[in-house]
Amino acid sequence: MNLGLPEMIFIFVIALIIFGPRKLPEIGRQVGRALNEFKRASNEFKAQIESEISQLDIDTAQRQIRPPAAPPNGTVASGDVSPVTGLVTSPPESNPVGKAPDA
């Protein structure tokens, strides 16, 4: 909302005609008080939001990562590499399924 000098003069003249020279200073004070109150309220709201955000940042920074839970009894942890013994493997087939015997 960019108001130049001609627009401001026009608004002032219209307000002077509508309200008169005696009421205009009183209306100006009321508008000034309302703008001041609005500015104060918006600054308080901004400060409250910023304090809430900083509190959330502090809370997340203070959280500690819990150590991983122990695996249930009888299972192996996912990072554990231990050799498995006692497996019986069959020898590879001499004739794979994809080939014909005469090929």
MMTF fields as JSON, N, C-alpha, C and O atoms, coordinates in Angstrom:
{
  "mmtfVersion": "1.0.0",
  "mmtfProducer": "UNKNOWN",
  "numBonds": 411,
  "numAtoms": 412,
  "numGroups": 103,
  "numChains": 1,
  "numModels": 1,
  "chainsPerModel": [1],
  "groupsPerChain": [103],
  "chainIdList": ["A"],
  "bondAtomList": [4, 2, 8, 6, 12, 10, 16, 14, 20, 18, 24, 22, 28, 26, 32, 30, 36, 34, 40, 38, 44, 42, 48, 46, 52, 50, 56, 54, 60, 58, 64, 62, 68, 66, 72, 70, 76, 74, 80, 78, 84, 82, 88, 86, 92, 90, 96, 94, 100, 98, 104, 102, 108, 106, 112, 110, 116, 114, 120, 118, 124, 122, 128, 126, 132, 130, 136, 134, 140, 138, 144, 142, 148, 146, 152, 150, 156, 154, 160, 158, 164, 162, 168, 166, 172, 170, 176, 174, 180, 178, 184, 182, 188, 186, 192, 190, 196, 194, 200, 198, 204, 202, 208, 206, 212, 210, 216, 214, 220, 218, 224, 222, 228, 226, 232, 230, 236, 234, 240, 238, 244, 242, 248, 246, 252, 250, 256, 254, 260, 258, 264, 262, 268, 266, 272, 270, 276, 274, 280, 278, 284, 282, 288, 286, 292, 290, 296, 294, 300, 298, 304, 302, 308, 306, 312, 310, 316, 314, 320, 318, 324, 322, 328, 326, 332, 330, 336, 334, 340, 338, 344, 342, 348, 346, 352, 350, 356, 354, 360, 358, 364, 362, 368, 366, 372, 370, 376, 374, 380, 378, 384, 382, 388, 386, 392, 390, 396, 394, 400, 398, 404, 402, 408, 406],
  "bondOrderList": [1, 1, 1, 1, 1, 1, 1, 1, 1, 1, 1, 1, 1, 1, 1, 1, 1, 1, 1, 1, 1, 1, 1, 1, 1, 1, 1, 1, 1, 1, 1, 1, 1, 1, 1, 1, 1, 1, 1, 1, 1, 1, 1, 1, 1, 1, 1, 1, 1, 1, 1, 1, 1, 1, 1, 1, 1, 1, 1, 1, 1, 1, 1, 1, 1, 1, 1, 1, 1, 1, 1, 1, 1, 1, 1, 1, 1, 1, 1, 1, 1, 1, 1, 1, 1, 1, 1, 1, 1, 1, 1, 1, 1, 1, 1, 1, 1, 1, 1, 1, 1, 1],
  "groupList": [{"groupName": "MET", "atomNameList": ["N", "CA", "C", "O"], "elementList": ["N", "C", "C", "O"], "formalChargeList": [0, 0, 0, 0], "bondAtomList": [1, 0, 2, 1, 3, 2], "bondOrderList": [1, 1, 2], "singleLetterCode": "M", "chemCompType": "L-PEPTIDE LINKING"}, {"groupName": "ASN", "atomNameList": ["N", "CA", "C", "O"], "elementList": ["N", "C", "C", "O"], "formalChargeList": [0, 0, 0, 0], "bondAtomList": [1, 0, 2, 1, 3, 2], "bondOrderList": [1, 1, 2], "singleLetterCode": "N", "chemCompType": "L-PEPTIDE LINKING"}, {"groupName": "LEU", "atomNameList": ["N", "CA", "C", "O"], "elementList": ["N", "C", "C", "O"], "formalChargeList": [0, 0, 0, 0], "bondAtomList": [1, 0, 2, 1, 3, 2], "bondOrderList": [1, 1, 2], "singleLetterCode": "L", "chemCompType": "L-PEPTIDE LINKING"}, {"groupName": "GLY", "atomNameList": ["N", "CA", "C", "O"], "elementList": ["N", "C", "C", "O"], "formalChargeList": [0, 0, 0, 0], "bondAtomList": [1, 0, 2, 1, 3, 2], "bondOrderList": [1, 1, 2], "singleLetterCode": "G", "chemCompType": "PEPTIDE LINKING"}, {"groupName": "PRO", "atomNameList": ["N", "CA", "C", "O"], "elementList": ["N", "C", "C", "O"], "formalChargeList": [0, 0, 0, 0], "bondAtomList": [1, 0, 2, 1, 3, 2], "bondOrderList": [1, 1, 2], "singleLetterCode": "P", "chemCompType": "L-PEPTIDE LINKING"}, {"groupName": "GLU", "atomNameList": ["N", "CA", "C", "O"], "elementList": ["N", "C", "C", "O"], "formalChargeList": [0, 0, 0, 0], "bondAtomList": [1, 0, 2, 1, 3, 2], "bondOrderList": [1, 1, 2], "singleLetterCode": "E", "chemCompType": "L-PEPTIDE LINKING"}, {"groupName": "ILE", "atomNameList": ["N", "CA", "C", "O"], "elementList": ["N", "C", "C", "O"], "formalChargeList": [0, 0, 0, 0], "bondAtomList": [1, 0, 2, 1, 3, 2], "bondOrderList": [1, 1, 2], "singleLetterCode": "I", "chemCompType": "L-PEPTIDE LINKING"}, {"groupName": "PHE", "atomNameList": ["N", "CA", "C", "O"], "elementList": ["N", "C", "C", "O"], "formalChargeList": [0, 0, 0, 0], "bondAtomList": [1, 0, 2, 1, 3, 2], "bondOrderList": [1, 1, 2], "singleLetterCode": "F", "chemCompType": "L-PEPTIDE LINKING"}, {"groupName": "VAL", "atomNameList": ["N", "CA", "C", "O"], "elementList": ["N", "C", "C", "O"], "formalChargeList": [0, 0, 0, 0], "bondAtomList": [1, 0, 2, 1, 3, 2], "bondOrderList": [1, 1, 2], "singleLetterCode": "V", "chemCompType": "L-PEPTIDE LINKING"}, {"groupName": "ALA", "atomNameList": ["N", "CA", "C", "O"], "elementList": ["N", "C", "C", "O"], "formalChargeList": [0, 0, 0, 0], "bondAtomList": [1, 0, 2, 1, 3, 2], "bondOrderList": [1, 1, 2], "singleLetterCode": "A", "chemCompType": "L-PEPTIDE LINKING"}, {"groupName": "ARG", "atomNameList": ["N", "CA", "C", "O"], "elementList": ["N", "C", "C", "O"], "formalChargeList": [0, 0, 0, 0], "bondAtomList": [1, 0, 2, 1, 3, 2], "bondOrderList": [1, 1, 2], "singleLetterCode": "R", "chemCompType": "L-PEPTIDE LINKING"}, {"groupName": "LYS", "atomNameList": ["N", "CA", "C", "O"], "elementList": ["N", "C", "C", "O"], "formalChargeList": [0, 0, 0, 0], "bondAtomList": [1, 0, 2, 1, 3, 2], "bondOrderList": [1, 1, 2], "singleLetterCode": "K", "chemCompType": "L-PEPTIDE LINKING"}, {"groupName": "GLN", "atomNameList": ["N", "CA", "C", "O"], "elementList": ["N", "C", "C", "O"], "formalChargeList": [0, 0, 0, 0], "bondAtomList": [1, 0, 2, 1, 3, 2], "bondOrderList": [1, 1, 2], "singleLetterCode": "Q", "chemCompType": "L-PEPTIDE LINKING"}, {"groupName": "SER", "atomNameList": ["N", "CA", "C", "O"], "elementList": ["N", "C", "C", "O"], "formalChargeList": [0, 0, 0, 0], "bondAtomList": [1, 0, 2, 1, 3, 2], "bondOrderList": [1, 1, 2], "singleLetterCode": "S", "chemCompType": "L-PEPTIDE LINKING"}, {"groupName": "ASP", "atomNameList": ["N", "CA", "C", "O"], "elementList": ["N", "C", "C", "O"], "formalChargeList": [0, 0, 0, 0], "bondAtomList": [1, 0, 2, 1, 3, 2], "bondOrderList": [1, 1, 2], "singleLetterCode": "D", "chemCompType": "L-PEPTIDE LINKING"}, {"groupName": "THR", "atomNameList": ["N", "CA", "C", "O"], "elementList": ["N", "C", "C", "O"], "formalChargeList": [0, 0, 0, 0], "bondAtomList": [1, 0, 2, 1, 3, 2], "bondOrderList": [1, 1, 2], "singleLetterCode": "T", "chemCompType": "L-PEPTIDE LINKING"}],
  "groupTypeList": [0, 1, 2, 3, 2, 4, 5, 0, 6, 7, 6, 7, 8, 6, 9, 2, 6, 6, 7, 3, 4, 10, 11, 2, 4, 5, 6, 3, 10, 12, 8, 3, 10, 9, 2, 1, 5, 7, 11, 10, 9, 13, 1, 5, 7, 11, 9, 12, 6, 5, 13, 5, 6, 13, 12, 2, 14, 6, 14, 15, 9, 12, 10, 12, 6, 10, 4, 4, 9, 9, 4, 4, 1, 3, 15, 8, 9, 13, 3, 14, 8, 13, 4, 8, 15, 3, 2, 8, 15, 13, 4, 4, 5, 13, 1, 4, 8, 3, 11, 9, 4, 14, 9],
  "groupIdList": [1, 2, 3, 4, 5, 6, 7, 8, 9, 10, 11, 12, 13, 14, 15, 16, 17, 18, 19, 20, 21, 22, 23, 24, 25, 26, 27, 28, 29, 30, 31, 32, 33, 34, 35, 36, 37, 38, 39, 40, 41, 42, 43, 44, 45, 46, 47, 48, 49, 50, 51, 52, 53, 54, 55, 56, 57, 58, 59, 60, 61, 62, 63, 64, 65, 66, 67, 68, 69, 70, 71, 72, 73, 74, 75, 76, 77, 78, 79, 80, 81, 82, 83, 84, 85, 86, 87, 88, 89, 90, 91, 92, 93, 94, 95, 96, 97, 98, 99, 100, 101, 102, 103],
  "secStructList": [7, 7, 7, 7, 2, 2, 2, 2, 2, 2, 2, 2, 2, 2, 2, 2, 2, 2, 2, 2, 2, 2, 2, 2, 2, 2, 2, 2, 2, 2, 2, 2, 2, 2, 2, 2, 2, 2, 2, 2, 2, 2, 2, 2, 2, 2, 2, 2, 2, 2, 2, 2, 2, 2, 2, 2, 2, 2, 2, 2, 2, 2, 7, 7, 7, 7, 7, 7, 7, 7, 7, 7, 6, 6, 7, 7, 7, 6, 6, 7, 7, 7, 7, 7, 7, 7, 7, 7, 7, 7, 7, 7, 7, 1, 1, 7, 6, 6, 1, 7, 6, 6, 7],
  "xCoordList": [0.846, 0.0, 0.894, 1.188, 1.314, 2.156, 1.269, 0.628, 1.246, 0.494, 1.486, 2.377, 1.334, 2.194, 1.641, 0.609, 2.328, 1.905, 0.536, -0.28, 0.241, -1.091, -2.226, -3.278, -2.016, -3.066, -3.286, -4.423, -2.196, -2.317, -3.048, -3.883, -2.736, -3.418, -4.904, -5.741, -5.235, -6.635, -7.389, -8.499, -6.795, -7.439, -7.618, -8.662, -6.615, -6.714, -7.835, -8.592, -7.949, -8.998, -10.38, -11.288, -10.545, -11.847, -12.185, -13.323, -11.204, -11.45, -11.779, -12.627, -11.124, -11.407, -12.82, -13.505, -13.252, -14.61, -15.645, -16.65, -15.396, -16.383, -16.464, -17.559, -15.317, -15.326, -15.18, -15.584, -14.63, -14.461, -13.147, -12.512, -12.736, -11.434, -11.389, -10.302, -12.519, -12.51, -12.42, -11.788, -13.035, -13.049, -11.805, -11.45, -11.14, -10.025, -8.857, -8.338, -8.421, -7.328, -7.712, -6.882, -8.956, -9.419, -9.425, -9.01, -9.885, -9.899, -8.467, -8.185, -7.566, -6.166, -5.551, -4.808, -5.857, -5.344, -5.895, -5.158, -7.171, -7.775, -7.16, -6.897, -6.934, -6.31, -4.877, -4.435, -4.153, -2.789, -2.755, -1.89, -3.686, -3.753, -4.079, -3.503, -5.004, -5.377, -4.202, -3.96, -3.475, -2.303, -1.22, -0.564, -1.029, -0.041, -0.423, 0.433, -1.686, -2.157, -2.001, -1.601, -2.315, -2.161, -0.695, -0.375, 0.188, 1.621, 2.121, 2.907, 1.672, 2.072, 1.586, 2.334, 0.347, -0.208, 0.525, 0.793, 0.844, 1.553, 2.972, 3.472, 3.627, 4.959, 4.912, 5.796, 3.889, 3.733, 3.489, 4.054, 2.657, 2.371, 3.632, 3.904, 4.396, 5.645, 6.634, 7.28, 6.754, 7.662, 7.22, 8.059, 5.919, 5.411, 5.701, 6.11, 5.501, 5.788, 7.273, 7.641, 8.129, 9.57, 10.009, 10.886, 9.411, 9.775, 9.314, 10.015, 8.147, 7.677, 8.59, 8.895, 9.022, 9.921, 11.251, 11.788, 11.791, 13.07, 12.922, 13.842, 11.783, 11.548, 11.483, 12.005, 10.853, 10.81, 12.203, 12.536, 13.021, 14.396, 15.196, 15.975, 15.006, 15.716, 15.258, 16.078, 13.951, 13.425, 13.967, 14.34, 14.018, 14.518, 16.018, 16.514, 16.755, 18.193, 18.49, 19.513, 17.606, 17.849, 17.427, 17.818, 16.651, 16.239, 17.46, 18.311, 17.522, 18.627, 18.112, 16.983, 18.973, 18.615, 18.832, 19.913, 17.818, 17.924, 18.766, 18.769, 19.488, 20.255, 19.3, 18.163, 19.758, 18.87, 18.476, 19.252, 17.283, 16.779, 17.487, 17.876, 17.645, 18.285, 17.349, 16.131, 17.908, 17.045, 16.439, 17.022, 15.3, 14.675, 15.577, 16.43, 15.371, 16.163, 15.967, 14.852, 17.068, 17.0, 17.132, 17.038, 17.348, 17.53, 18.919, 19.624, 19.291, 20.59, 20.365, 19.465, 21.182, 21.066, 21.388, 22.132, 20.843, 21.004, 22.447, 22.835, 23.251, 24.629, 25.598, 26.791, 25.118, 25.985, 26.264, 25.333, 27.543, 27.922, 28.635, 29.824, 27.9, 28.514, 28.31, 27.241, 29.338, 29.203, 28.18, 28.083, 27.439, 26.438, 27.039, 27.52, 27.009, 27.583, 26.487, 25.37, 26.828, 25.882, 24.946, 23.984, 25.175, 24.325, 24.762, 25.954, 23.822, 24.1, 23.699, 22.549, 24.651, 24.344, 24.442, 25.271, 23.616, 23.66, 24.615, 24.772, 25.254, 26.168, 25.391, 24.208, 26.045, 25.332, 24.906, 25.583, 23.777, 23.253, 24.142, 24.665, 24.302, 25.13, 24.333, 24.923, 23.024, 22.19, 21.176, 20.126, 21.47, 20.517, 19.211, 19.165, 18.179, 16.827, 16.71, 15.947, 17.403, 17.274, 17.922, 17.649, 18.762, 19.465, 18.883, 18.439, 18.897, 18.493, 19.673, 20.817, 19.441, 20.546, 21.479, 22.658, 20.988, 21.84, 22.532, 23.322, 22.264, 22.798, 24.209, 24.761],
  "yCoordList": [-1.165, 0.0, 1.231, 1.781, 1.654, 2.841, 4.057, 4.174, 4.954, 6.197, 7.33, 7.541, 8.044, 9.18, 10.442, 10.41, 11.545, 12.823, 13.264, 13.724, 13.147, 13.575, 12.755, 13.303, 11.452, 10.625, 10.984, 11.019, 11.251, 11.613, 12.961, 13.115, 13.913, 15.219, 15.053, 15.667, 14.227, 13.993, 13.364, 13.787, 12.365, 11.712, 12.711, 12.717, 13.56, 14.552, 15.555, 15.902, 16.019, 16.985, 16.356, 16.99, 15.114, 14.429, 14.263, 14.506, 13.849, 13.692, 15.029, 15.093, 16.09, 17.425, 17.868, 18.472, 17.563, 17.939, 17.116, 17.655, 15.816, 14.936, 15.194, 15.355, 15.234, 15.308, 16.717, 16.967, 17.621, 18.996, 19.17, 18.192, 20.431, 20.698, 20.392, 20.195, 20.348, 20.081, 18.582, 18.188, 17.765, 16.309, 15.613, 14.539, 16.196, 15.53, 15.182, 14.07, 16.079, 15.7, 14.553, 13.697, 14.536, 13.455, 12.116, 11.098, 12.117, 10.892, 10.434, 9.236, 11.375, 11.023, 10.359, 9.387, 10.883, 10.264, 8.85, 7.943, 8.661, 7.339, 6.338, 5.192, 6.772, 5.891, 5.557, 4.416, 6.562, 6.328, 5.342, 4.467, 5.472, 4.524, 3.116, 2.139, 3.021, 1.697, 1.041, -0.154, 1.811, 1.254, 0.85, -0.177, 1.668, 1.338, 0.051, -0.793, -0.096, -1.31, -2.537, -3.606, -2.378, -3.488, -3.89, -5.078, -2.907, -3.191, -3.911, -4.853, -3.476, -4.111, -5.558, -6.453, -5.783, -7.133, -8.046, -9.207, -7.522, -8.346, -8.655, -9.751, -7.717, -7.983, -9.029, -9.882, -8.978, -9.996, -11.37, -12.367, -11.419, -12.69, -13.251, -14.448, -12.396, -12.819, -13.338, -14.364, -12.64, -13.072, -14.414, -15.262, -14.609, -15.865, -17.019, -18.093, -16.819, -17.856, -18.193, -19.367, -17.173, -17.413, -18.16, -19.02, -17.844, -18.555, -20.012, -20.898, -20.27, -21.647, -22.442, -23.604, -21.822, -22.504, -22.803, -23.9, -21.836, -22.082, -23.158, -23.95, -23.199, -24.256, -25.618, -26.593, -25.706, -26.968, -27.392, -28.576, -26.429, -26.74, -27.268, -28.21, -26.667, -27.122, -28.523, -29.374, -28.767, -30.092, -31.174, -32.25, -30.908, -31.924, -32.127, -33.233, -31.074, -31.22, -32.011, -32.692, -31.929, -32.618, -34.082, -34.862, -34.447, -35.849, -36.707, -36.362, -37.805, -38.719, -39.89, -40.35, -40.356, -41.523, -42.744, -42.943, -43.542, -44.743, -45.783, -45.858, -46.593, -47.666, -48.689, -48.821, -49.411, -50.394, -51.479, -51.856, -51.957, -52.992, -54.307, -54.577, -55.114, -56.42, -57.33, -57.262, -58.181, -59.09, -60.137, -60.449, -60.674, -61.705, -62.93, -63.179, -63.686, -64.896, -65.873, -66.068, -66.485, -67.476, -66.885, -67.615, -65.58, -64.956, -64.351, -64.235, -63.973, -63.372, -61.905, -61.569, -61.044, -59.621, -59.38, -60.152, -58.331, -58.095, -57.787, -58.057, -57.241, -56.929, -58.048, -57.929, -59.124, -60.215, -61.156, -61.653, -61.404, -62.321, -63.487, -63.415, -64.545, -65.729, -66.888, -67.02, -67.739, -68.852, -69.864, -70.157, -70.374, -71.384, -72.74, -72.947, -73.632, -74.961, -75.991, -75.781, -77.113, -78.226, -78.166, -78.934, -77.291, -77.247, -78.315, -78.52, -78.964, -79.986, -79.422, -79.034, -79.379, -78.873, -80.01, -80.906, -79.981, -81.036, -80.612, -79.416, -81.557, -81.199, -80.597, -80.889, -79.756, -79.139, -80.188, -81.194, -79.923, -80.869, -80.877, -79.842, -82.045, -82.147, -81.766, -81.44, -81.796, -81.5, -80.417, -80.737, -79.133, -78.072, -78.221, -78.821, -77.685, -77.82, -77.135, -77.616, -76.073, -75.317, -75.967, -75.521, -76.99, -77.592, -78.954, -79.68, -79.268, -80.616, -81.563, -81.114, -82.866, -83.786, -83.936, -84.236, -83.737, -83.915, -82.633, -82.666, -81.535, -80.254, -80.008, -78.957],
  "zCoordList": [0.0, 0.0, 0.0, 1.061, -1.136, -1.273, -1.523, -2.567, -0.546, -0.696, -0.899, -0.076, -1.978, -2.255, -1.614, -0.943, -1.825, -1.254, -1.775, -0.977, -3.085, -3.54, -2.917, -2.588, -2.756, -2.15, -0.684, -0.214, 0.039, 1.454, 1.611, 2.503, 0.759, 0.814, 0.519, 1.181, -0.468, -0.817, 0.36, 0.68, 0.999, 2.158, 3.291, 3.943, 3.543, 4.606, 4.324, 5.231, 3.096, 2.735, 2.902, 3.439, 2.448, 2.599, 4.083, 4.485, 4.905, 6.34, 6.988, 7.878, 6.557, 7.101, 6.763, 7.588, 5.546, 5.134, 5.909, 6.371, 6.047, 6.697, 8.199, 8.737, 8.884, 10.349, 10.903, 12.039, 10.157, 10.637, 11.373, 11.767, 11.559, 12.178, 13.681, 14.224, 14.353, 15.796, 16.103, 17.083, 15.288, 15.533, 14.998, 15.483, 14.017, 13.347, 14.292, 14.2, 15.194, 16.109, 17.047, 17.352, 17.499, 18.377, 17.635, 18.188, 16.412, 15.598, 15.33, 15.36, 15.068, 14.845, 16.066, 15.934, 17.276, 18.507, 18.687, 19.07, 18.416, 18.558, 17.582, 17.945, 16.347, 15.357, 15.784, 15.651, 16.297, 16.78, 17.934, 17.975, 18.874, 20.007, 19.529, 20.007, 18.587, 18.074, 17.351, 17.52, 16.549, 15.862, 16.858, 16.684, 17.915, 18.934, 19.668, 19.933, 19.99, 20.676, 19.775, 20.236, 18.507, 17.566, 17.435, 17.396, 17.369, 17.274, 18.529, 18.432, 19.695, 20.945, 21.0, 21.395, 20.608, 20.627, 19.641, 19.947, 18.47, 17.491, 17.958, 17.707, 18.629, 19.184, 20.285, 20.363, 21.142, 22.189, 21.575, 22.026, 20.556, 19.89, 19.247, 19.345, 18.594, 17.964, 19.008, 18.794, 20.127, 21.192, 21.78, 22.085, 21.938, 22.472, 21.509, 21.95, 20.219, 19.227, 19.231, 19.197, 19.273, 19.289, 20.537, 20.462, 21.694, 22.92, 22.864, 23.352, 22.278, 22.127, 21.199, 21.47, 20.112, 19.17, 19.844, 19.693, 20.589, 21.266, 22.334, 22.543, 23.012, 24.015, 23.344, 23.884, 22.181, 21.448, 21.002, 21.044, 20.573, 20.179, 21.363, 21.219, 22.523, 23.725, 24.104, 24.449, 24.041, 24.391, 23.472, 23.94, 22.173, 21.252, 21.417, 21.203, 21.796, 22.002, 23.266, 23.346, 24.256, 25.512, 25.478, 26.347, 24.505, 24.412, 24.126, 23.305, 24.805, 24.57, 23.765, 23.938, 22.882, 22.09, 22.96, 23.514, 23.072, 23.891, 23.178, 21.949, 23.963, 23.323, 22.728, 23.182, 21.716, 21.108, 22.103, 22.982, 21.945, 22.838, 22.538, 21.402, 23.577, 23.406, 22.611, 22.78, 21.743, 20.989, 21.915, 22.953, 21.566, 22.401, 22.52, 21.667, 23.593, 23.809, 22.66, 22.177, 22.228, 21.163, 19.776, 18.79, 19.67, 18.361, 18.285, 19.287, 17.085, 16.868, 16.525, 15.755, 17.096, 16.801, 15.333, 14.728, 14.762, 13.331, 12.954, 11.817, 13.84, 13.509, 13.843, 13.566, 14.428, 14.874, 13.71, 13.077, 13.425, 12.362, 13.021, 13.331, 13.227, 13.814, 12.855, 12.259, 12.699, 11.769, 12.267, 13.459, 11.332, 11.651, 11.301, 10.187, 12.232, 12.003, 11.919, 12.392, 11.305, 11.252, 10.076, 10.035, 9.112, 7.94, 6.954, 6.725, 6.399, 5.391, 4.051, 3.843, 3.147, 1.813, 0.827, 0.984, -0.171, -1.187, -2.292, -2.536, -2.964, -4.04, -5.198, -5.37, -5.993, -7.114, -8.129, -8.345, -8.736, -9.725, -10.961, -11.375, -11.532, -12.741, -13.973, -15.004, -13.898, -15.044, -14.663, -14.106, -14.952, -14.586, -15.34, -16.414, -14.786, -15.319, -16.683, -17.521, -16.941, -18.176, -19.383, -20.497, -19.248, -20.39, -20.69, -19.801, -21.935, -22.347, -22.163, -22.236, -21.925, -21.685, -22.88, -22.693, -24.098, -25.272, -25.718, -26.661, -25.085, -25.533, -25.156, -25.483]
}
